[in-house]
Amino acid sequence: MAVEVGFSGGGGVFDTSPPAVPWTDPRELPGQECEAGLVAWQARLVHDEWRRACWMLETARARADTLERWPEPDPRVIAACLGWSVVNRPGPG
């Protein structure tokens, strides 16, 4: 699988760069810079989770050897890819 540095498309999450984050030790920073660093890290985590969610959705809708997508995602595909178990719980009643 080839890994690209960036994606181009229709103005979505893959068209924006991840927010910059500080790599310094927060114990060495004054309070206002700790706060700014925390906010930057939160923005980065949200951005990365949004990208991951997009990958999960498309993986759950994708089928081998075609670009066509199924209308309903299959969560079992994600479970199989990531080594998760699928538990069917009975409904109420």
PDB file with one MODEL, atoms N, CA, C and O in Angstrom:
MODEL        1
ATOM      1  N   MET A   1       0.850  -1.178   0.000  1.00  0.00           N
ATOM      2  CA  MET A   1       0.000   0.000   0.000  1.00  0.00           C
ATOM      3  C   MET A   1       0.892   1.236   0.000  1.00  0.00           C
ATOM      4  O   MET A   1       1.796   1.364   0.826  1.00  0.00           O
ATOM      5  N   ALA A   2       0.632   2.120  -0.915  1.00  0.00           N
ATOM      6  CA  ALA A   2       1.371   3.378  -0.977  1.00  0.00           C
ATOM      7  C   ALA A   2       0.775   4.361   0.021  1.00  0.00           C
ATOM      8  O   ALA A   2      -0.444   4.442   0.169  1.00  0.00           O
ATOM      9  N   VAL A   3       1.607   5.081   0.682  1.00  0.00           N
ATOM     10  CA  VAL A   3       1.154   6.082   1.644  1.00  0.00           C
ATOM     11  C   VAL A   3       1.487   7.447   1.078  1.00  0.00           C
ATOM     12  O   VAL A   3       2.642   7.735   0.765  1.00  0.00           O
ATOM     13  N   GLU A   4       0.488   8.273   0.950  1.00  0.00           N
ATOM     14  CA  GLU A   4       0.659   9.614   0.402  1.00  0.00           C
ATOM     15  C   GLU A   4       0.824  10.621   1.539  1.00  0.00           C
ATOM     16  O   GLU A   4       0.300  10.430   2.636  1.00  0.00           O
ATOM     17  N   VAL A   5       1.548  11.675   1.260  1.00  0.00           N
ATOM     18  CA  VAL A   5       1.743  12.725   2.252  1.00  0.00           C
ATOM     19  C   VAL A   5       0.452  13.491   2.473  1.00  0.00           C
ATOM     20  O   VAL A   5       0.153  13.866   3.607  1.00  0.00           O
ATOM     21  N   GLY A   6      -0.317  13.732   1.431  1.00  0.00           N
ATOM     22  CA  GLY A   6      -1.568  14.461   1.565  1.00  0.00           C
ATOM     23  C   GLY A   6      -2.580  13.960   0.570  1.00  0.00           C
ATOM     24  O   GLY A   6      -2.233  13.271  -0.390  1.00  0.00           O
ATOM     25  N   PHE A   7      -3.805  14.298   0.790  1.00  0.00           N
ATOM     26  CA  PHE A   7      -4.885  13.918  -0.107  1.00  0.00           C
ATOM     27  C   PHE A   7      -5.469  15.196  -0.675  1.00  0.00           C
ATOM     28  O   PHE A   7      -5.479  16.233  -0.013  1.00  0.00           O
ATOM     29  N   SER A   8      -5.953  15.118  -1.895  1.00  0.00           N
ATOM     30  CA  SER A   8      -6.659  16.267  -2.438  1.00  0.00           C
ATOM     31  C   SER A   8      -8.076  15.828  -2.756  1.00  0.00           C
ATOM     32  O   SER A   8      -8.321  14.670  -3.095  1.00  0.00           O
ATOM     33  N   GLY A   9      -8.979  16.740  -2.647  1.00  0.00           N
ATOM     34  CA  GLY A   9     -10.364  16.363  -2.886  1.00  0.00           C
ATOM     35  C   GLY A   9     -11.288  17.532  -2.740  1.00  0.00           C
ATOM     36  O   GLY A   9     -10.984  18.639  -3.186  1.00  0.00           O
ATOM     37  N   GLY A  10     -12.398  17.296  -2.128  1.00  0.00           N
ATOM     38  CA  GLY A  10     -13.463  18.276  -2.093  1.00  0.00           C
ATOM     39  C   GLY A  10     -13.576  19.089  -0.830  1.00  0.00           C
ATOM     40  O   GLY A  10     -14.687  19.277  -0.334  1.00  0.00           O
ATOM     41  N   GLY A  11     -12.490  19.577  -0.290  1.00  0.00           N
ATOM     42  CA  GLY A  11     -12.577  20.467   0.860  1.00  0.00           C
ATOM     43  C   GLY A  11     -12.882  19.763   2.163  1.00  0.00           C
ATOM     44  O   GLY A  11     -13.463  20.373   3.060  1.00  0.00           O
ATOM     45  N   GLY A  12     -12.512  18.508   2.300  1.00  0.00           N
ATOM     46  CA  GLY A  12     -12.794  17.750   3.509  1.00  0.00           C
ATOM     47  C   GLY A  12     -11.620  17.709   4.466  1.00  0.00           C
ATOM     48  O   GLY A  12     -10.659  18.467   4.339  1.00  0.00           O
ATOM     49  N   VAL A  13     -11.722  16.808   5.422  1.00  0.00           N
ATOM     50  CA  VAL A  13     -10.710  16.683   6.464  1.00  0.00           C
ATOM     51  C   VAL A  13      -9.350  16.315   5.894  1.00  0.00           C
ATOM     52  O   VAL A  13      -8.330  16.648   6.497  1.00  0.00           O
ATOM     53  N   PHE A  14      -9.302  15.644   4.761  1.00  0.00           N
ATOM     54  CA  PHE A  14      -8.032  15.229   4.193  1.00  0.00           C
ATOM     55  C   PHE A  14      -7.347  16.341   3.411  1.00  0.00           C
ATOM     56  O   PHE A  14      -6.205  16.180   2.981  1.00  0.00           O
ATOM     57  N   ASP A  15      -8.023  17.455   3.223  1.00  0.00           N
ATOM     58  CA  ASP A  15      -7.429  18.588   2.526  1.00  0.00           C
ATOM     59  C   ASP A  15      -6.768  19.565   3.488  1.00  0.00           C
ATOM     60  O   ASP A  15      -6.145  20.535   3.058  1.00  0.00           O
ATOM     61  N   THR A  16      -6.899  19.317   4.784  1.00  0.00           N
ATOM     62  CA  THR A  16      -6.309  20.217   5.763  1.00  0.00           C
ATOM     63  C   THR A  16      -5.158  19.520   6.467  1.00  0.00           C
ATOM     64  O   THR A  16      -5.216  18.319   6.732  1.00  0.00           O
ATOM     65  N   SER A  17      -4.134  20.264   6.762  1.00  0.00           N
ATOM     66  CA  SER A  17      -3.004  19.715   7.508  1.00  0.00           C
ATOM     67  C   SER A  17      -3.396  19.557   8.965  1.00  0.00           C
ATOM     68  O   SER A  17      -4.186  20.342   9.489  1.00  0.00           O
ATOM     69  N   PRO A  18      -2.842  18.538   9.624  1.00  0.00           N
ATOM     70  CA  PRO A  18      -3.114  18.420  11.061  1.00  0.00           C
ATOM     71  C   PRO A  18      -2.583  19.641  11.801  1.00  0.00           C
ATOM     72  O   PRO A  18      -1.554  20.196  11.417  1.00  0.00           O
ATOM     73  N   PRO A  19      -3.266  20.062  12.847  1.00  0.00           N
ATOM     74  CA  PRO A  19      -2.777  21.210  13.613  1.00  0.00           C
ATOM     75  C   PRO A  19      -1.394  20.938  14.204  1.00  0.00           C
ATOM     76  O   PRO A  19      -1.089  19.814  14.603  1.00  0.00           O
ATOM     77  N   ALA A  20      -0.570  21.967  14.254  1.00  0.00           N
ATOM     78  CA  ALA A  20       0.765  21.848  14.843  1.00  0.00           C
ATOM     79  C   ALA A  20       0.641  21.691  16.359  1.00  0.00           C
ATOM     80  O   ALA A  20      -0.232  22.284  16.992  1.00  0.00           O
ATOM     81  N   VAL A  21       1.525  20.886  16.918  1.00  0.00           N
ATOM     82  CA  VAL A  21       1.532  20.671  18.365  1.00  0.00           C
ATOM     83  C   VAL A  21       2.948  20.863  18.898  1.00  0.00           C
ATOM     84  O   VAL A  21       3.926  20.635  18.185  1.00  0.00           O
ATOM     85  N   PRO A  22       3.048  21.283  20.155  1.00  0.00           N
ATOM     86  CA  PRO A  22       4.382  21.444  20.744  1.00  0.00           C
ATOM     87  C   PRO A  22       4.963  20.093  21.150  1.00  0.00           C
ATOM     88  O   PRO A  22       4.246  19.222  21.643  1.00  0.00           O
ATOM     89  N   TRP A  23       6.254  19.929  20.941  1.00  0.00           N
ATOM     90  CA  TRP A  23       6.931  18.687  21.326  1.00  0.00           C
ATOM     91  C   TRP A  23       7.800  18.901  22.562  1.00  0.00           C
ATOM     92  O   TRP A  23       8.590  18.031  22.929  1.00  0.00           O
ATOM     93  N   THR A  24       7.655  20.048  23.196  1.00  0.00           N
ATOM     94  CA  THR A  24       8.455  20.349  24.380  1.00  0.00           C
ATOM     95  C   THR A  24       7.834  19.708  25.614  1.00  0.00           C
ATOM     96  O   THR A  24       6.683  19.271  25.587  1.00  0.00           O
ATOM     97  N   ASP A  25       8.592  19.658  26.674  1.00  0.00           N
ATOM     98  CA  ASP A  25       8.124  19.127  27.950  1.00  0.00           C
ATOM     99  C   ASP A  25       7.309  20.217  28.645  1.00  0.00           C
ATOM    100  O   ASP A  25       7.841  21.295  28.909  1.00  0.00           O
ATOM    101  N   PRO A  26       6.042  19.971  28.945  1.00  0.00           N
ATOM    102  CA  PRO A  26       5.222  21.023  29.556  1.00  0.00           C
ATOM    103  C   PRO A  26       5.713  21.430  30.955  1.00  0.00           C
ATOM    104  O   PRO A  26       5.356  22.502  31.444  1.00  0.00           O
ATOM    105  N   ARG A  27       6.508  20.603  31.586  1.00  0.00           N
ATOM    106  CA  ARG A  27       7.052  20.958  32.912  1.00  0.00           C
ATOM    107  C   ARG A  27       8.047  22.101  32.824  1.00  0.00           C
ATOM    108  O   ARG A  27       8.400  22.706  33.836  1.00  0.00           O
ATOM    109  N   GLU A  28       8.496  22.393  31.614  1.00  0.00           N
ATOM    110  CA  GLU A  28       9.488  23.447  31.415  1.00  0.00           C
ATOM    111  C   GLU A  28       8.864  24.739  30.868  1.00  0.00           C
ATOM    112  O   GLU A  28       9.581  25.644  30.443  1.00  0.00           O
ATOM    113  N   LEU A  29       7.525  24.821  30.881  1.00  0.00           N
ATOM    114  CA  LEU A  29       6.837  25.969  30.283  1.00  0.00           C
ATOM    115  C   LEU A  29       6.019  26.730  31.314  1.00  0.00           C
ATOM    116  O   LEU A  29       5.548  26.146  32.290  1.00  0.00           O
ATOM    117  N   PRO A  30       5.846  28.046  31.101  1.00  0.00           N
ATOM    118  CA  PRO A  30       4.938  28.801  31.965  1.00  0.00           C
ATOM    119  C   PRO A  30       3.488  28.398  31.701  1.00  0.00           C
ATOM    120  O   PRO A  30       3.171  27.796  30.675  1.00  0.00           O
ATOM    121  N   GLY A  31       2.631  28.739  32.635  1.00  0.00           N
ATOM    122  CA  GLY A  31       1.234  28.304  32.593  1.00  0.00           C
ATOM    123  C   GLY A  31       0.502  28.595  31.298  1.00  0.00           C
ATOM    124  O   GLY A  31      -0.194  27.723  30.779  1.00  0.00           O
ATOM    125  N   GLN A  32       0.643  29.811  30.758  1.00  0.00           N
ATOM    126  CA  GLN A  32      -0.090  30.163  29.547  1.00  0.00           C
ATOM    127  C   GLN A  32       0.354  29.317  28.358  1.00  0.00           C
ATOM    128  O   GLN A  32      -0.452  29.013  27.479  1.00  0.00           O
ATOM    129  N   GLU A  33       1.646  28.929  28.323  1.00  0.00           N
ATOM    130  CA  GLU A  33       2.113  28.074  27.230  1.00  0.00           C
ATOM    131  C   GLU A  33       1.661  26.630  27.426  1.00  0.00           C
ATOM    132  O   GLU A  33       1.449  25.910  26.449  1.00  0.00           O
ATOM    133  N   CYS A  34       1.511  26.199  28.680  1.00  0.00           N
ATOM    134  CA  CYS A  34       0.938  24.873  28.944  1.00  0.00           C
ATOM    135  C   CYS A  34      -0.499  24.830  28.444  1.00  0.00           C
ATOM    136  O   CYS A  34      -0.912  23.859  27.809  1.00  0.00           O
ATOM    137  N   GLU A  35      -1.255  25.877  28.730  1.00  0.00           N
ATOM    138  CA  GLU A  35      -2.641  25.933  28.278  1.00  0.00           C
ATOM    139  C   GLU A  35      -2.724  25.929  26.759  1.00  0.00           C
ATOM    140  O   GLU A  35      -3.534  25.203  26.183  1.00  0.00           O
ATOM    141  N   ALA A  36      -1.894  26.730  26.112  1.00  0.00           N
ATOM    142  CA  ALA A  36      -1.887  26.776  24.649  1.00  0.00           C
ATOM    143  C   ALA A  36      -1.487  25.420  24.067  1.00  0.00           C
ATOM    144  O   ALA A  36      -2.041  24.988  23.056  1.00  0.00           O
ATOM    145  N   GLY A  37      -0.535  24.757  24.699  1.00  0.00           N
ATOM    146  CA  GLY A  37      -0.118  23.438  24.238  1.00  0.00           C
ATOM    147  C   GLY A  37      -1.217  22.407  24.380  1.00  0.00           C
ATOM    148  O   GLY A  37      -1.413  21.576  23.494  1.00  0.00           O
ATOM    149  N   LEU A  38      -1.935  22.456  25.488  1.00  0.00           N
ATOM    150  CA  LEU A  38      -3.052  21.533  25.696  1.00  0.00           C
ATOM    151  C   LEU A  38      -4.137  21.742  24.652  1.00  0.00           C
ATOM    152  O   LEU A  38      -4.681  20.777  24.114  1.00  0.00           O
ATOM    153  N   VAL A  39      -4.451  22.989  24.366  1.00  0.00           N
ATOM    154  CA  VAL A  39      -5.462  23.292  23.343  1.00  0.00           C
ATOM    155  C   VAL A  39      -4.998  22.797  21.975  1.00  0.00           C
ATOM    156  O   VAL A  39      -5.796  22.253  21.212  1.00  0.00           O
ATOM    157  N   ALA A  40      -3.717  22.980  21.660  1.00  0.00           N
ATOM    158  CA  ALA A  40      -3.176  22.507  20.381  1.00  0.00           C
ATOM    159  C   ALA A  40      -3.247  20.986  20.286  1.00  0.00           C
ATOM    160  O   ALA A  40      -3.630  20.446  19.248  1.00  0.00           O
ATOM    161  N   TRP A  41      -2.881  20.297  21.363  1.00  0.00           N
ATOM    162  CA  TRP A  41      -2.953  18.831  21.352  1.00  0.00           C
ATOM    163  C   TRP A  41      -4.383  18.341  21.220  1.00  0.00           C
ATOM    164  O   TRP A  41      -4.633  17.355  20.526  1.00  0.00           O
ATOM    165  N   GLN A  42      -5.333  19.011  21.874  1.00  0.00           N
ATOM    166  CA  GLN A  42      -6.740  18.606  21.743  1.00  0.00           C
ATOM    167  C   GLN A  42      -7.219  18.780  20.304  1.00  0.00           C
ATOM    168  O   GLN A  42      -7.918  17.916  19.776  1.00  0.00           O
ATOM    169  N   ALA A  43      -6.850  19.881  19.674  1.00  0.00           N
ATOM    170  CA  ALA A  43      -7.228  20.102  18.270  1.00  0.00           C
ATOM    171  C   ALA A  43      -6.622  19.020  17.384  1.00  0.00           C
ATOM    172  O   ALA A  43      -7.283  18.532  16.467  1.00  0.00           O
ATOM    173  N   ARG A  44      -5.381  18.643  17.644  1.00  0.00           N
ATOM    174  CA  ARG A  44      -4.721  17.609  16.854  1.00  0.00           C
ATOM    175  C   ARG A  44      -5.407  16.258  17.036  1.00  0.00           C
ATOM    176  O   ARG A  44      -5.627  15.539  16.062  1.00  0.00           O
ATOM    177  N   LEU A  45      -5.745  15.911  18.270  1.00  0.00           N
ATOM    178  CA  LEU A  45      -6.413  14.632  18.540  1.00  0.00           C
ATOM    179  C   LEU A  45      -7.781  14.566  17.872  1.00  0.00           C
ATOM    180  O   LEU A  45      -8.145  13.534  17.308  1.00  0.00           O
ATOM    181  N   VAL A  46      -8.533  15.646  17.928  1.00  0.00           N
ATOM    182  CA  VAL A  46      -9.846  15.669  17.278  1.00  0.00           C
ATOM    183  C   VAL A  46      -9.675  15.511  15.772  1.00  0.00           C
ATOM    184  O   VAL A  46     -10.407  14.749  15.141  1.00  0.00           O
ATOM    185  N   HIS A  47      -8.724  16.219  15.199  1.00  0.00           N
ATOM    186  CA  HIS A  47      -8.455  16.132  13.763  1.00  0.00           C
ATOM    187  C   HIS A  47      -8.078  14.698  13.376  1.00  0.00           C
ATOM    188  O   HIS A  47      -8.599  14.154  12.403  1.00  0.00           O
ATOM    189  N   ASP A  48      -7.175  14.098  14.139  1.00  0.00           N
ATOM    190  CA  ASP A  48      -6.733  12.733  13.845  1.00  0.00           C
ATOM    191  C   ASP A  48      -7.867  11.723  14.015  1.00  0.00           C
ATOM    192  O   ASP A  48      -7.981  10.788  13.222  1.00  0.00           O
ATOM    193  N   GLU A  49      -8.701  11.896  15.031  1.00  0.00           N
ATOM    194  CA  GLU A  49      -9.838  10.984  15.224  1.00  0.00           C
ATOM    195  C   GLU A  49     -10.861  11.124  14.090  1.00  0.00           C
ATOM    196  O   GLU A  49     -11.467  10.137  13.671  1.00  0.00           O
ATOM    197  N   TRP A  50     -11.051  12.364  13.594  1.00  0.00           N
ATOM    198  CA  TRP A  50     -11.955  12.558  12.467  1.00  0.00           C
ATOM    199  C   TRP A  50     -11.437  11.826  11.229  1.00  0.00           C
ATOM    200  O   TRP A  50     -12.205  11.185  10.512  1.00  0.00           O
ATOM    201  N   ARG A  51     -10.136  11.925  10.986  1.00  0.00           N
ATOM    202  CA  ARG A  51      -9.538  11.197   9.862  1.00  0.00           C
ATOM    203  C   ARG A  51      -9.710   9.691  10.044  1.00  0.00           C
ATOM    204  O   ARG A  51     -10.062   8.991   9.095  1.00  0.00           O
ATOM    205  N   ARG A  52      -9.470   9.197  11.233  1.00  0.00           N
ATOM    206  CA  ARG A  52      -9.618   7.771  11.519  1.00  0.00           C
ATOM    207  C   ARG A  52     -11.059   7.326  11.300  1.00  0.00           C
ATOM    208  O   ARG A  52     -11.304   6.261  10.734  1.00  0.00           O
ATOM    209  N   ALA A  53     -12.009   8.137  11.745  1.00  0.00           N
ATOM    210  CA  ALA A  53     -13.425   7.799  11.548  1.00  0.00           C
ATOM    211  C   ALA A  53     -13.764   7.731  10.055  1.00  0.00           C
ATOM    212  O   ALA A  53     -14.530   6.864   9.635  1.00  0.00           O
ATOM    213  N   CYS A  54     -13.205   8.628   9.261  1.00  0.00           N
ATOM    214  CA  CYS A  54     -13.425   8.581   7.811  1.00  0.00           C
ATOM    215  C   CYS A  54     -12.867   7.295   7.223  1.00  0.00           C
ATOM    216  O   CYS A  54     -13.514   6.664   6.386  1.00  0.00           O
ATOM    217  N   TRP A  55     -11.666   6.897   7.656  1.00  0.00           N
ATOM    218  CA  TRP A  55     -11.073   5.643   7.177  1.00  0.00           C
ATOM    219  C   TRP A  55     -11.937   4.450   7.593  1.00  0.00           C
ATOM    220  O   TRP A  55     -12.131   3.519   6.811  1.00  0.00           O
ATOM    221  N   MET A  56     -12.444   4.476   8.799  1.00  0.00           N
ATOM    222  CA  MET A  56     -13.279   3.360   9.271  1.00  0.00           C
ATOM    223  C   MET A  56     -14.572   3.267   8.461  1.00  0.00           C
ATOM    224  O   MET A  56     -14.976   2.174   8.065  1.00  0.00           O
ATOM    225  N   LEU A  57     -15.216   4.397   8.216  1.00  0.00           N
ATOM    226  CA  LEU A  57     -16.457   4.380   7.448  1.00  0.00           C
ATOM    227  C   LEU A  57     -16.226   3.846   6.047  1.00  0.00           C
ATOM    228  O   LEU A  57     -16.962   2.977   5.580  1.00  0.00           O
ATOM    229  N   GLU A  58     -15.209   4.361   5.375  1.00  0.00           N
ATOM    230  CA  GLU A  58     -14.958   3.911   4.003  1.00  0.00           C
ATOM    231  C   GLU A  58     -14.527   2.448   3.959  1.00  0.00           C
ATOM    232  O   GLU A  58     -14.879   1.729   3.024  1.00  0.00           O
ATOM    233  N   THR A  59     -13.776   2.006   4.949  1.00  0.00           N
ATOM    234  CA  THR A  59     -13.390   0.595   5.005  1.00  0.00           C
ATOM    235  C   THR A  59     -14.622  -0.281   5.214  1.00  0.00           C
ATOM    236  O   THR A  59     -14.732  -1.348   4.611  1.00  0.00           O
ATOM    237  N   ALA A  60     -15.534   0.153   6.050  1.00  0.00           N
ATOM    238  CA  ALA A  60     -16.749  -0.627   6.320  1.00  0.00           C
ATOM    239  C   ALA A  60     -17.687  -0.661   5.111  1.00  0.00           C
ATOM    240  O   ALA A  60     -18.494  -1.584   4.989  1.00  0.00           O
ATOM    241  N   ARG A  61     -17.597   0.320   4.224  1.00  0.00           N
ATOM    242  CA  ARG A  61     -18.450   0.358   3.033  1.00  0.00           C
ATOM    243  C   ARG A  61     -17.764  -0.217   1.793  1.00  0.00           C
ATOM    244  O   ARG A  61     -18.436  -0.551   0.818  1.00  0.00           O
ATOM    245  N   ALA A  62     -16.432  -0.336   1.820  1.00  0.00           N
ATOM    246  CA  ALA A  62     -15.666  -0.748   0.642  1.00  0.00           C
ATOM    247  C   ALA A  62     -15.733  -2.261   0.427  1.00  0.00           C
ATOM    248  O   ALA A  62     -15.975  -3.033   1.354  1.00  0.00           O
ATOM    249  N   ARG A  63     -15.514  -2.648  -0.806  1.00  0.00           N
ATOM    250  CA  ARG A  63     -15.417  -4.063  -1.164  1.00  0.00           C
ATOM    251  C   ARG A  63     -14.185  -4.230  -2.047  1.00  0.00           C
ATOM    252  O   ARG A  63     -13.784  -3.299  -2.746  1.00  0.00           O
ATOM    253  N   ALA A  64     -13.593  -5.406  -2.013  1.00  0.00           N
ATOM    254  CA  ALA A  64     -12.351  -5.669  -2.744  1.00  0.00           C
ATOM    255  C   ALA A  64     -12.528  -5.479  -4.244  1.00  0.00           C
ATOM    256  O   ALA A  64     -13.579  -5.783  -4.809  1.00  0.00           O
ATOM    257  N   ASP A  65     -11.480  -4.969  -4.872  1.00  0.00           N
ATOM    258  CA  ASP A  65     -11.372  -4.849  -6.326  1.00  0.00           C
ATOM    259  C   ASP A  65     -12.397  -3.925  -6.970  1.00  0.00           C
ATOM    260  O   ASP A  65     -12.677  -4.056  -8.162  1.00  0.00           O
ATOM    261  N   THR A  66     -12.956  -3.004  -6.217  1.00  0.00           N
ATOM    262  CA  THR A  66     -13.893  -2.043  -6.799  1.00  0.00           C
ATOM    263  C   THR A  66     -13.869  -0.745  -5.999  1.00  0.00           C
ATOM    264  O   THR A  66     -13.579  -0.743  -4.803  1.00  0.00           O
ATOM    265  N   LEU A  67     -14.176   0.352  -6.672  1.00  0.00           N
ATOM    266  CA  LEU A  67     -14.306   1.638  -5.984  1.00  0.00           C
ATOM    267  C   LEU A  67     -15.740   1.891  -5.530  1.00  0.00           C
ATOM    268  O   LEU A  67     -16.012   2.868  -4.832  1.00  0.00           O
ATOM    269  N   GLU A  68     -16.650   1.015  -5.926  1.00  0.00           N
ATOM    270  CA  GLU A  68     -18.041   1.162  -5.496  1.00  0.00           C
ATOM    271  C   GLU A  68     -18.146   0.913  -3.999  1.00  0.00           C
ATOM    272  O   GLU A  68     -17.382   0.134  -3.427  1.00  0.00           O
ATOM    273  N   ARG A  69     -19.095   1.581  -3.382  1.00  0.00           N
ATOM    274  CA  ARG A  69     -19.313   1.439  -1.947  1.00  0.00           C
ATOM    275  C   ARG A  69     -20.709   0.894  -1.690  1.00  0.00           C
ATOM    276  O   ARG A  69     -21.665   1.244  -2.384  1.00  0.00           O
ATOM    277  N   TRP A  70     -20.813   0.039  -0.694  1.00  0.00           N
ATOM    278  CA  TRP A  70     -22.112  -0.436  -0.250  1.00  0.00           C
ATOM    279  C   TRP A  70     -22.806   0.705   0.482  1.00  0.00           C
ATOM    280  O   TRP A  70     -22.139   1.496   1.149  1.00  0.00           O
ATOM    281  N   PRO A  71     -24.129   0.810   0.375  1.00  0.00           N
ATOM    282  CA  PRO A  71     -24.819   1.915   1.039  1.00  0.00           C
ATOM    283  C   PRO A  71     -24.763   1.823   2.561  1.00  0.00           C
ATOM    284  O   PRO A  71     -24.725   2.846   3.245  1.00  0.00           O
ATOM    285  N   GLU A  72     -24.758   0.615   3.088  1.00  0.00           N
ATOM    286  CA  GLU A  72     -24.726   0.438   4.541  1.00  0.00           C
ATOM    287  C   GLU A  72     -23.355  -0.093   4.967  1.00  0.00           C
ATOM    288  O   GLU A  72     -22.899  -1.105   4.436  1.00  0.00           O
ATOM    289  N   PRO A  73     -22.696   0.572   5.912  1.00  0.00           N
ATOM    290  CA  PRO A  73     -21.408   0.069   6.388  1.00  0.00           C
ATOM    291  C   PRO A  73     -21.576  -1.250   7.142  1.00  0.00           C
ATOM    292  O   PRO A  73     -22.597  -1.477   7.791  1.00  0.00           O
ATOM    293  N   ASP A  74     -20.579  -2.105   7.050  1.00  0.00           N
ATOM    294  CA  ASP A  74     -20.587  -3.378   7.768  1.00  0.00           C
ATOM    295  C   ASP A  74     -19.549  -3.300   8.886  1.00  0.00           C
ATOM    296  O   ASP A  74     -18.351  -3.370   8.612  1.00  0.00           O
ATOM    297  N   PRO A  75     -19.985  -3.155  10.145  1.00  0.00           N
ATOM    298  CA  PRO A  75     -19.040  -3.000  11.247  1.00  0.00           C
ATOM    299  C   PRO A  75     -18.157  -4.229  11.454  1.00  0.00           C
ATOM    300  O   PRO A  75     -17.100  -4.130  12.078  1.00  0.00           O
ATOM    301  N   ARG A  76     -18.575  -5.382  10.939  1.00  0.00           N
ATOM    302  CA  ARG A  76     -17.762  -6.594  11.088  1.00  0.00           C
ATOM    303  C   ARG A  76     -16.443  -6.467  10.334  1.00  0.00           C
ATOM    304  O   ARG A  76     -15.443  -7.076  10.716  1.00  0.00           O
ATOM    305  N   VAL A  77     -16.444  -5.672   9.258  1.00  0.00           N
ATOM    306  CA  VAL A  77     -15.208  -5.456   8.500  1.00  0.00           C
ATOM    307  C   VAL A  77     -14.187  -4.729   9.371  1.00  0.00           C
ATOM    308  O   VAL A  77     -13.013  -5.098   9.393  1.00  0.00           O
ATOM    309  N   ILE A  78     -14.624  -3.714  10.079  1.00  0.00           N
ATOM    310  CA  ILE A  78     -13.741  -2.966  10.972  1.00  0.00           C
ATOM    311  C   ILE A  78     -13.243  -3.874  12.087  1.00  0.00           C
ATOM    312  O   ILE A  78     -12.057  -3.873  12.417  1.00  0.00           O
ATOM    313  N   ALA A  79     -14.147  -4.641  12.658  1.00  0.00           N
ATOM    314  CA  ALA A  79     -13.754  -5.558  13.734  1.00  0.00           C
ATOM    315  C   ALA A  79     -12.688  -6.535  13.243  1.00  0.00           C
ATOM    316  O   ALA A  79     -11.714  -6.798  13.949  1.00  0.00           O
ATOM    317  N   ALA A  80     -12.866  -7.064  12.054  1.00  0.00           N
ATOM    318  CA  ALA A  80     -11.893  -8.013  11.515  1.00  0.00           C
ATOM    319  C   ALA A  80     -10.552  -7.335  11.240  1.00  0.00           C
ATOM    320  O   ALA A  80      -9.499  -7.898  11.537  1.00  0.00           O
ATOM    321  N   CYS A  81     -10.588  -6.130  10.675  1.00  0.00           N
ATOM    322  CA  CYS A  81      -9.341  -5.405  10.357  1.00  0.00           C
ATOM    323  C   CYS A  81      -8.529  -5.090  11.608  1.00  0.00           C
ATOM    324  O   CYS A  81      -7.303  -5.200  11.609  1.00  0.00           O
ATOM    325  N   LEU A  82      -9.217  -4.704  12.659  1.00  0.00           N
ATOM    326  CA  LEU A  82      -8.529  -4.232  13.862  1.00  0.00           C
ATOM    327  C   LEU A  82      -8.408  -5.292  14.953  1.00  0.00           C
ATOM    328  O   LEU A  82      -7.871  -5.024  16.028  1.00  0.00           O
ATOM    329  N   GLY A  83      -8.905  -6.489  14.677  1.00  0.00           N
ATOM    330  CA  GLY A  83      -8.810  -7.559  15.664  1.00  0.00           C
ATOM    331  C   GLY A  83      -9.768  -7.385  16.831  1.00  0.00           C
ATOM    332  O   GLY A  83      -9.512  -7.877  17.930  1.00  0.00           O
ATOM    333  N   TRP A  84     -10.866  -6.690  16.594  1.00  0.00           N
ATOM    334  CA  TRP A  84     -11.878  -6.496  17.629  1.00  0.00           C
ATOM    335  C   TRP A  84     -12.882  -7.638  17.552  1.00  0.00           C
ATOM    336  O   TRP A  84     -13.018  -8.290  16.517  1.00  0.00           O
ATOM    337  N   SER A  85     -13.580  -7.871  18.649  1.00  0.00           N
ATOM    338  CA  SER A  85     -14.643  -8.875  18.624  1.00  0.00           C
ATOM    339  C   SER A  85     -15.967  -8.174  18.351  1.00  0.00           C
ATOM    340  O   SER A  85     -16.133  -6.986  18.626  1.00  0.00           O
ATOM    341  N   VAL A  86     -16.889  -8.932  17.812  1.00  0.00           N
ATOM    342  CA  VAL A  86     -18.228  -8.422  17.564  1.00  0.00           C
ATOM    343  C   VAL A  86     -19.162  -9.153  18.512  1.00  0.00           C
ATOM    344  O   VAL A  86     -19.265 -10.379  18.482  1.00  0.00           O
ATOM    345  N   VAL A  87     -19.834  -8.392  19.343  1.00  0.00           N
ATOM    346  CA  VAL A  87     -20.741  -8.978  20.321  1.00  0.00           C
ATOM    347  C   VAL A  87     -22.160  -8.593  19.935  1.00  0.00           C
ATOM    348  O   VAL A  87     -22.493  -7.413  19.825  1.00  0.00           O
ATOM    349  N   ASN A  88     -22.973  -9.589  19.736  1.00  0.00           N
ATOM    350  CA  ASN A  88     -24.390  -9.338  19.472  1.00  0.00           C
ATOM    351  C   ASN A  88     -25.137  -9.386  20.801  1.00  0.00           C
ATOM    352  O   ASN A  88     -25.237 -10.436  21.436  1.00  0.00           O
ATOM    353  N   ARG A  89     -25.644  -8.262  21.198  1.00  0.00           N
ATOM    354  CA  ARG A  89     -26.385  -8.193  22.459  1.00  0.00           C
ATOM    355  C   ARG A  89     -27.880  -8.214  22.139  1.00  0.00           C
ATOM    356  O   ARG A  89     -28.339  -7.573  21.193  1.00  0.00           O
ATOM    357  N   PRO A  90     -28.622  -8.964  22.949  1.00  0.00           N
ATOM    358  CA  PRO A  90     -30.074  -8.975  22.722  1.00  0.00           C
ATOM    359  C   PRO A  90     -30.692  -7.617  23.007  1.00  0.00           C
ATOM    360  O   PRO A  90     -30.223  -6.877  23.872  1.00  0.00           O
ATOM    361  N   GLY A  91     -31.735  -7.302  22.282  1.00  0.00           N
ATOM    362  CA  GLY A  91     -32.430  -6.037  22.491  1.00  0.00           C
ATOM    363  C   GLY A  91     -33.271  -6.082  23.759  1.00  0.00           C
ATOM    364  O   GLY A  91     -33.406  -7.131  24.388  1.00  0.00           O
ATOM    365  N   PRO A  92     -33.833  -4.941  24.128  1.00  0.00           N
ATOM    366  CA  PRO A  92     -34.670  -4.901  25.334  1.00  0.00           C
ATOM    367  C   PRO A  92     -35.937  -5.725  25.130  1.00  0.00           C
ATOM    368  O   PRO A  92     -36.464  -5.861  24.026  1.00  0.00           O
ATOM    369  N   GLY A  93     -36.384  -6.253  26.228  1.00  0.00           N
ATOM    370  CA  GLY A  93     -37.659  -6.956  26.179  1.00  0.00           C
ATOM    371  C   GLY A  93     -37.496  -8.383  26.243  1.00  0.00           C
ATOM    372  O   GLY A  93     -38.482  -9.119  26.211  1.00  0.00           O
TER     373      GLY A  93
ENDMDL
END
